[in-house]
Amino acid sequence: MMENAIITNISATTTARFSGCTIHFATNDVDNGPIIDQRIVNVDDYDTPESLEEKIHEQEHKALVFSINLVLSGNYEINGKRVIRKL
């Protein structure tokens, strides 16, 4: 598994309204493995890079715990680049 987060550069001209994190399996290609989980956060007008980073890190922690538990449980299958959760 690999964790990937991009902290959006906040400026007066940014139009991004969302940012977030993606947890995926590692492959030979960078950031190209099947996605296990994704989380989004709102980018608010008053956010700074530090406040946005804090919001993303909170979601990263939740996504990592969820993803590790899913992989350990074996309740998933990989279909192409998708991770399908079994019920």
Rosetta blueprint (number, residue, H / E / L):
1 M L
2 M E
3 E E
4 N E
5 A E
6 I E
7 I L
8 T L
9 N L
10 I L
11 S L
12 A L
13 T L
14 T L
15 T L
16 A L
17 R L
18 F E
19 S E
20 G E
21 C E
22 T E
23 I E
24 H E
25 F L
26 A L
27 T L
28 N L
29 D L
30 V L
31 D L
32 N L
33 G L
34 P L
35 I E
36 I E
37 D E
38 Q E
39 R E
40 I E
41 V E
42 N E
43 V L
44 D L
45 D L
46 Y L
47 D L
48 T L
49 P H
50 E H
51 S H
52 L H
53 E H
54 E H
55 K H
56 I H
57 H H
58 E H
59 Q H
60 E H
61 H H
62 K H
63 A H
64 L H
65 V H
66 F H
67 S H
68 I H
69 N H
70 L H
71 V H
72 L H
73 S H
74 G L
75 N L
76 Y E
77 E E
78 I E
79 N E
80 G L
81 K L
82 R E
83 V E
84 I E
85 R E
86 K L
87 L L
